[in-house]
Every structure is written in C-alpha cells, then in structure tokens.
C-alpha cells in the first residue's frame, strides 16, 4: 500500500476514515489524483457527505446489497455498481452488511479541463452529475484494471495514473451535465473557441505565439489572453503546454516513433527540452513512461 500523508484534503476520505471502514490500499496517483480501496462490515451505520469540495467516483467491488442512499428508496448497491459524487453534492447513506469499494478522488478541474478537447464545451459549463448506482461497463472495466494494478512502484504507478485518466475521460463523456446555476458572462464565442483549439492542435509542432492567436480571434493580445482564460480555464501558454504533453503521451502510448521525432512533433526544441518538460508534468522521463505502459 502506498502510504498516505498525515493530512489528506479529500473530505470523502476523511469521512470514511472516521467510520468503521478499513482502508486496504491508498495511493496518490500523480497529477493530484488519489485512489483508495475500502472494506466495511456493519449491522447498520449512517454516513453523510456535505459538499466535499472534490469529486469522487465510487465502484462497488463486492457486497453493498443492503446499502442505500437516503432519498433514493428501494435501490441498493451491488458489485459493479457505480456512484458519481460531485464536489457540491450532499448525501446520507445507510450502510448495512459487507461493502467493498474503490474510491477515486479528483478535483473539479481534472474533470472540466477535458471539456474543450473532448466535448467542445467550455470548462465552466459542465460539472459531474450526482448519480447513485448506475452502470457503465467500460468504466467498471477501468476501475477493475486500476484495482488489479499495483500502486507501489513508480512504473506501476504510472500505469495506474494512465488508467485513471482514461476513466475520467469516460466519466466526462457519460456523466457530465450543464451546471444548474449557469450564467455565462464574457469569454469567447463558441466558433472562436473552436477555431483557436483547432489551430493549436494543428500547430503543436511549431512555435505558437499570443499574437498569432489574437489575430486569429480578431482581438488584441491583452483581450484575447483574458477571454482565453475564461473559456479554456487557463492561459494560452498553459493550454498549449498541456496539449503538447497530451500529444506526447498519445504518441508514446502508440510506441512507434523514436523519442526525437515525438519531441519534434510536439513542438519541443530538442530531446533534452522534451524530456525535462515531460518529466516535470508526468513524473517520469518519456522513455521510462513508454516502458511502463508497455510493461
């Protein structure tokens, strides 16, 4: 088990720690993601979560047949049942009998920053749905792969990180909803946002300047920088850097191109620069990352 720090900011984890649940495994998976496997045996116990401030994906691994959520009568847990608990949700659970479950903890930005690239939506438009006991075979498959993966060694932790990112993408596609209190102000028009996103994807191998993006959006550099941050959730430079890392991860996962070609395809000046940036973002150099995924 990957040892946890003495203080952990995840409120759902803290709530579970205060119950009779046994923590089987815990690990920080990198990129601010965390996972825990819990086991509980109880006659009957109540557990409440109140606006935890982070998202939680729960996957039942065993039991749960008599566990239910208050306000959702007649529905009980079971192996391969999933729950999505957003940062803003409040819930009370009646836990009975045996429960064995996986929790994945992640911040709202882990979820919504994928919105532009994967759903063509602004990050501020979406949040995670509050869903109790739903089915998604692909998501269950990824959760089971995460449980079956060691979290102890650096290379196996990299594979666990990759599985978790894939699970969050699936969760985004299946459980993203428009915010209830949505009132969009400012930001880029959808057509302009798409134009900028497409331009960046097509030119990751070349230097991309704020001036080029401003000209494409027909704005001043100052105005574009402000509106870009609103619609993409981060400054242009951070978005470009993130997209380069994501392209590098995809090319390394494919396992075909030499590292030098990958560096060039992602806009890095040389292999040393690529290795430094990738290691800083992912926690391992490109060659080791590829070997870890291949393993």
C-alpha positions as CSV (number, residue, x, y, z in Angstrom):
1,X,0.0,0.0,0.0
2,X,1.2,3.5,-0.8
3,X,1.4,5.3,2.5
4,X,-0.7,8.3,2.8
5,X,0.4,11.7,4.2
6,X,-0.7,12.5,7.8
7,X,-3.2,15.1,6.4
8,X,-5.3,14.5,3.3
9,X,-7.5,17.1,1.9
10,X,-10.2,14.8,0.5
11,X,-13.3,15.2,2.6
12,X,-14.8,11.9,1.5
13,X,-11.6,10.1,2.5
14,X,-11.7,11.9,5.9
15,X,-15.4,10.9,6.4
16,X,-14.6,7.2,5.6
17,X,-11.6,7.3,7.9
18,X,-14.0,8.3,10.7
19,X,-16.2,5.3,10.3
20,X,-15.6,1.6,11.0
21,X,-14.3,1.2,7.4
22,X,-10.9,-0.5,6.9
23,X,-8.5,1.2,4.4
24,X,-7.0,-1.6,2.4
25,X,-5.0,0.5,-0.1
26,X,-4.3,4.1,-0.8
27,X,-2.1,6.0,-3.2
28,X,-1.5,9.4,-4.7
29,X,-1.6,8.5,-8.4
30,X,0.1,11.7,-9.7
31,X,-1.5,14.8,-11.1
32,X,-3.3,15.3,-7.8
33,X,-5.4,12.2,-8.3
34,X,-5.8,9.7,-5.5
35,X,-7.4,6.3,-5.0
36,X,-8.5,4.2,-2.0
37,X,-10.0,0.7,-1.5
38,X,-12.3,0.4,1.5
39,X,-13.9,-2.6,3.2
40,X,-16.8,-2.3,5.7
41,X,-18.7,-4.8,7.9
42,X,-21.5,-3.3,9.9
43,X,-25.0,-4.1,11.1
44,X,-26.2,-0.6,10.2
45,X,-24.4,2.7,10.1
46,X,-25.1,6.1,8.7
47,X,-22.5,8.1,6.7
48,X,-23.0,11.6,5.4
49,X,-21.1,13.7,2.9
50,X,-21.7,17.5,2.8
51,X,-20.2,19.5,-0.1
52,X,-16.8,17.7,0.0
53,X,-15.1,20.2,-2.4
54,X,-13.8,17.4,-4.7
55,X,-15.4,14.8,-7.0
56,X,-15.5,11.1,-6.1
57,X,-16.1,8.1,-8.3
58,X,-17.2,5.0,-6.4
59,X,-17.2,1.5,-7.8
60,X,-18.5,-1.4,-5.7
61,X,-16.2,-4.4,-5.8
62,X,-18.2,-6.6,-3.6
63,X,-21.3,-6.6,-1.3
64,X,-23.4,-3.5,-0.9
65,X,-26.6,-5.4,-1.4
66,X,-28.3,-3.7,1.6
67,X,-26.6,-0.3,1.3
68,X,-28.8,2.6,0.1
69,X,-28.8,6.3,-0.1
70,X,-31.4,8.3,1.8
71,X,-33.9,9.8,-0.6
72,X,-33.4,7.0,-3.1
73,X,-35.6,4.3,-1.6
74,X,-35.6,0.8,-2.9
75,X,-32.2,1.0,-4.7
76,X,-29.3,-0.9,-3.3
77,X,-25.7,-1.3,-4.2
78,X,-24.1,-4.4,-5.8
79,X,-20.8,-5.4,-7.4
80,X,-20.0,-3.3,-10.5
81,X,-22.5,-0.6,-9.5
82,X,-21.1,3.0,-9.8
83,X,-21.7,6.3,-8.0
84,X,-20.6,9.7,-9.0
85,X,-20.4,12.3,-6.2
86,X,-19.6,15.8,-7.3
87,X,-17.9,18.4,-5.2
88,X,-21.1,20.2,-4.4
89,X,-23.3,17.2,-3.5
90,X,-24.8,16.3,-0.1
91,X,-25.9,12.8,0.7
92,X,-26.6,10.4,3.6
93,X,-26.0,6.6,3.2
94,X,-27.4,3.7,5.2
95,X,-24.7,1.1,5.2
96,X,-25.6,-2.5,6.2
97,X,-23.6,-5.7,5.9
98,X,-20.5,-6.1,3.8
99,X,-19.2,-3.5,1.4
100,X,-16.0,-3.5,-0.6
101,X,-15.4,-0.5,-2.8
102,X,-12.9,1.6,-4.8
103,X,-12.9,5.4,-4.5
104,X,-11.2,7.7,-6.9
105,X,-10.8,11.2,-5.7
106,X,-10.2,14.1,-8.1
107,X,-10.7,17.9,-8.2
108,X,-13.3,19.6,-10.4
109,X,-10.6,20.9,-12.8
110,X,-9.5,17.3,-13.5
111,X,-12.9,16.8,-14.9
112,X,-13.8,20.0,-16.6
113,X,-10.4,20.8,-18.2
114,X,-11.1,17.9,-20.6
115,X,-14.3,19.6,-21.8
116,X,-12.8,21.7,-24.5
117,X,-10.7,18.9,-26.1
118,X,-13.1,16.1,-25.7
119,X,-16.6,17.6,-25.8
120,X,-16.1,21.0,-27.4
121,X,-17.6,22.7,-24.3
122,X,-16.3,25.4,-22.0
123,X,-15.0,24.0,-18.7
124,X,-17.2,26.4,-16.7
125,X,-20.3,25.0,-18.4
126,X,-20.1,21.5,-17.0
127,X,-19.9,19.6,-13.8
128,X,-20.1,16.0,-12.7
129,X,-23.6,14.6,-12.3
130,X,-24.8,13.3,-8.9
131,X,-25.6,9.7,-9.8
132,X,-26.4,6.8,-7.4
133,X,-26.0,3.3,-8.7
134,X,-25.5,3.5,-12.4
135,X,-24.0,1.1,-14.9
136,X,-21.2,1.7,-17.3
137,X,-19.3,-1.5,-18.4
138,X,-16.3,0.4,-19.8
139,X,-15.9,2.5,-16.6
140,X,-16.2,-0.7,-14.5
141,X,-13.6,-2.3,-16.6
142,X,-11.2,0.6,-16.0
143,X,-11.9,0.6,-12.3
144,X,-11.2,-3.1,-12.1
145,X,-8.0,-2.6,-14.0
146,X,-7.0,0.1,-11.5
147,X,-7.7,-2.3,-8.6
148,X,-5.7,-5.0,-10.3
149,X,-2.7,-2.7,-10.9
150,X,0.0,-2.4,-8.2
151,X,0.3,1.1,-6.8
152,X,3.6,0.6,-5.1
153,X,6.4,1.0,-7.7
154,X,7.0,4.2,-9.9
155,X,6.4,2.3,-13.1
156,X,3.2,0.6,-11.9
157,X,2.0,3.9,-10.5
158,X,2.4,5.4,-14.0
159,X,0.2,2.8,-15.4
160,X,-2.4,3.4,-12.6
161,X,-2.3,7.1,-13.5
162,X,-2.9,6.3,-17.2
163,X,-5.9,4.1,-16.3
164,X,-7.4,6.8,-14.0
165,X,-7.1,9.5,-16.7
166,X,-8.9,7.2,-19.2
167,X,-11.6,6.6,-16.5
168,X,-12.1,10.3,-16.1
169,X,-12.5,10.8,-19.8
170,X,-15.2,8.1,-19.9
171,X,-16.8,9.6,-16.8
172,X,-16.8,13.0,-18.6
173,X,-18.5,11.6,-21.7
174,X,-21.1,9.7,-19.7
175,X,-21.8,11.8,-16.6
176,X,-21.1,15.4,-17.4
177,X,-24.1,17.8,-17.0
178,X,-24.6,21.5,-17.6
179,X,-24.3,23.4,-14.3
180,X,-27.7,24.3,-12.8
181,X,-26.7,27.9,-12.0
182,X,-25.0,28.5,-15.3
183,X,-24.9,32.2,-16.3
184,X,-22.0,32.6,-18.8
185,X,-20.5,36.1,-18.9
186,X,-17.6,37.1,-21.1
187,X,-15.4,34.5,-22.7
188,X,-15.0,33.6,-26.4
189,X,-17.8,32.8,-28.8
190,X,-18.1,29.1,-29.4
191,X,-16.9,29.5,-33.1
192,X,-13.8,31.4,-32.0
193,X,-13.1,28.9,-29.2
194,X,-13.2,26.1,-31.7
195,X,-11.1,28.0,-34.2
196,X,-8.4,28.6,-31.6
197,X,-8.5,25.0,-30.3
198,X,-8.2,23.5,-33.8
199,X,-5.4,25.9,-34.7
200,X,-3.4,24.9,-31.6
201,X,-3.9,21.2,-32.3
202,X,-2.8,21.6,-35.9
203,X,0.3,23.6,-35.0
204,X,1.7,21.9,-31.9
205,X,4.9,21.1,-33.7
206,X,5.6,24.8,-34.3
207,X,6.0,27.8,-32.0
208,X,2.6,29.3,-31.2
209,X,2.5,33.0,-30.1
210,X,-0.2,35.0,-28.4
211,X,-0.1,37.4,-31.4
212,X,-1.0,34.6,-33.8
213,X,-3.9,33.5,-31.6
214,X,-5.1,37.1,-31.2
215,X,-5.0,37.7,-34.9
216,X,-7.0,34.5,-35.5
217,X,-9.6,35.7,-32.9
218,X,-9.6,39.3,-34.3
219,X,-8.7,40.7,-30.8
220,X,-5.9,42.4,-29.1
221,X,-3.3,40.3,-27.3
222,X,-4.5,41.6,-24.0
223,X,-8.2,41.0,-24.6
224,X,-7.5,37.5,-26.1
225,X,-5.4,36.5,-23.1
226,X,-8.3,37.4,-20.7
227,X,-11.1,35.8,-22.8
228,X,-9.0,32.7,-23.4
229,X,-8.5,32.1,-19.7
230,X,-12.3,32.4,-19.2
231,X,-13.2,29.9,-22.0
232,X,-10.4,27.4,-21.7
233,X,-9.9,27.6,-17.9
234,X,-6.2,28.5,-18.2
235,X,-3.9,31.0,-20.0
236,X,-3.0,30.3,-23.7
237,X,0.6,29.2,-22.8
238,X,-0.7,26.7,-20.2
239,X,-3.2,25.3,-22.7
240,X,-0.6,24.9,-25.4
241,X,1.8,23.2,-22.9
242,X,-0.9,20.8,-21.7
243,X,-1.9,19.9,-25.3
244,X,1.7,19.2,-26.1
245,X,2.1,16.9,-23.2
246,X,-1.2,15.1,-24.1
247,X,0.0,14.6,-27.7
248,X,3.3,13.3,-26.4
249,X,1.5,10.8,-24.1
250,X,-0.6,9.5,-27.0
251,X,2.5,9.1,-29.3
252,X,4.4,7.3,-26.5
253,X,1.5,5.1,-25.8
254,X,1.4,4.1,-29.5
255,X,5.0,3.0,-29.1
256,X,6.2,3.5,-32.6
257,X,8.1,6.8,-33.1
258,X,11.6,7.5,-31.8
259,X,11.7,10.0,-29.0
260,X,13.4,12.6,-31.1
261,X,10.5,12.5,-33.6
262,X,8.0,12.7,-30.8
263,X,9.8,15.7,-29.4
264,X,9.7,17.4,-32.8
265,X,6.0,16.5,-33.4
266,X,5.1,18.1,-30.1
267,X,7.0,21.4,-30.6
268,X,9.9,20.8,-28.3
269,X,13.3,22.4,-29.3
270,X,15.2,19.2,-28.7
271,X,15.1,15.8,-26.8
272,X,16.5,17.3,-23.7
273,X,13.8,20.0,-23.5
274,X,11.1,17.4,-24.2
275,X,12.4,15.1,-21.5
276,X,12.6,17.9,-19.0
277,X,9.0,19.2,-19.7
278,X,7.5,15.7,-19.8
279,X,9.2,14.6,-16.6
280,X,8.0,17.7,-14.8
281,X,4.4,17.2,-16.0
282,X,4.1,13.4,-15.7
283,X,6.7,12.4,-13.1
284,X,8.9,10.3,-15.4
285,X,11.0,10.8,-18.5
286,X,9.5,9.8,-21.8
287,X,11.4,6.6,-22.3
288,X,10.5,5.3,-18.9
289,X,6.9,6.3,-19.4
290,X,6.7,4.3,-22.6
291,X,8.4,1.3,-20.9
292,X,6.0,1.5,-18.0
293,X,2.9,1.4,-20.3
294,X,4.4,-1.4,-22.4
295,X,5.0,-3.4,-19.2
